[in-house]
């Protein structure tokens, strides 16, 4: 029998290990659905530990995630790369068209310019408004962490809502363009711009795709360009929000209180973790996110880390979490 601190583990555990979260979790949704009446049949609760605290010292439990719609925007102007000294000024350049269209998607204040996107967003309730001011978060710390001179919103509540509660559109890069050091006078034959929209309730993925394609085609039509353009949705996942008042979340809350001697914050995340939505929809069971990382762990960046204190305290948290979950009556 597996043991924790010399005691038998009071719950049965099943592990699903997934290594493709950063590339859209392809195949995982089908696997979860295929196994809902097999390997996952008797699961009562789902716990995912794949995110971060809001700050550096206070633990939290996460009950909401933004979704994502990731797009490729391709513009082609010729059958091969061209020399700007020979062809510059005589052809419609793919890069020029691409930058024009991509710059029309969002303005410098982070406001999405695609018609119909913001109109889908669920209204903020009075109950929600009461949650944000109580959270252990300082927007100045965030500004200092990223090294920015100024945030778009120099306000705690507005900053959190923009990160969690409202959609955002980010431009990620251009494939096919010259990016190495030095000078090169090439006109790329084809360039692919990459951008994504973070989704929130009640945004529908199919409508987001429809509105983006309409916007791209409308803007491109104004350029009077002879180039070929194509915009495609590469992958997408809806947002996820859980009920943090249920017995599962309250058990995890007691576990964190036992280890850290403080009541955790209930938070949402601006990122997307498709597994949460897949398990929620396939199993119809309570899913929670139990983060172990701190806000300054530099996720997906240089010198990514996990503090040793969080690592060792995290072991204690799971001991207490298993014990608390075991006390929940089975329906």
Beta strands, then each sheet from edge to edge (+ up, - down):
strand 1: 3-4
strand 2: 7-8
strand 3: 45-48
strand 4: 60-65
strand 5: 67-76
strand 6: 82-83
strand 7: 168-175
strand 8: 186-187
strand 9: 190-199
strand 10: 228-237
strand 11: 240-241
strand 12: 265-269
strand 13: 286-289
sheet 1: 1+ 2-
sheet 2: 3+ 13+
sheet 3: 11+ 4- 12-
sheet 4: 7+ 9- 5+ 10-
sheet 5: 6+ 8-
end
